[in-house]
Amino acid sequence: MFIKKWHDSAIIEHILSSYHGRKPLNYSYYVTAFPDVHAAAARIFGSWKDAIEASGLNYDEIRKYQTWSSEKIIEEIKKLRKAKKPLNSIYIQNHHKPLYMATVKRFKSWGKAVHAAGCDYKKIRLRQLLSKAEIKEQILKLHARKIDLAYPNMRTKYSKVLANAMKKLGGGSWAKARKKCGITTNYRLPKHKRIGKGQC
């Protein structure tokens, strides 16, 4: 039987992998699911808390989202709504990650939790959609910054702009969406062969 010999960097890598994969990081979960990792962490770092903090994470926040009940999550969503904070998933992930992670654990999705709090998540999602003028503005800003507007790069780095542009400007075509902004460069060609303009 193969037994892995854990060291500090491997433990940190494991913790961060769980964190980004939205797996629980609380003491009880790791003792049960990954007893070898937990034991090695306690031996090398002194405690599970110290191992979490050595990974660059806030242990108090980790504990907080692990102890949140469904009722507490709903209460927090209502507080954010009362304070007129955005309730779309992107904003919550960026500004209230412990809440988002707790929600995924309890409700399986952010949308279901928002619905449970009495909000219409369909309307919230619609507010994330860009108008035609906003889409054009964003595309032209990217073009002015000399960002590669080829489809593969947009799909990887600016998927929201790409999706909105294809839907609202290009009728499903990214090339047509660019032309609606006055950008005629052929991005299918190698960079050194691209000739075009970009002005509305």
Stockholm file with secondary structure:
# STOCKHOLM 1.0

chainA/1-200         MFIKKWHDSAIIEHILSSYHGRKPLNYSYYVTAFPDVHAAAARIFGSWKDAIEASGLNYDEIRKYQTWSSEKIIEEIKKLRKAKKPLNSIYIQNHHKPLYMATVKRFKSWGKAVHAAGCDYKKIRLRQLLSKAEIKEQILKLHARKIDLAYPNMRTKYSKVLANAMKKLGGGSWAKARKKCGITTNYRLPKHKRIGKGQC
#=GR chainA/1-200 SS CCCCCCCHHHHHHHHHHHHHTTCCCSHHHHHHHCHHHHHHHHHHHSSHHHHHHHTTCCHHHHHHHHHCCHHHHHHHHHHHHHTTCCCSHHHHHHHCHHHHHHHHHHHSSHHHHHHHTTCCHHHHHHTTSCCHHHHHHHHHHHHHTTCCCSHHHHHHHCHHHHHHHHHHTSTTCHHHHHHHTTBCCCTTSCGGGCCCCBCC
#=GC SS_cons         CCCCCCCHHHHHHHHHHHHHTTCCCSHHHHHHHCHHHHHHHHHHHSSHHHHHHHTTCCHHHHHHHHHCCHHHHHHHHHHHHHTTCCCSHHHHHHHCHHHHHHHHHHHSSHHHHHHHTTCCHHHHHHTTSCCHHHHHHHHHHHHHTTCCCSHHHHHHHCHHHHHHHHHHTSTTCHHHHHHHTTBCCCTTSCGGGCCCCBCC
//
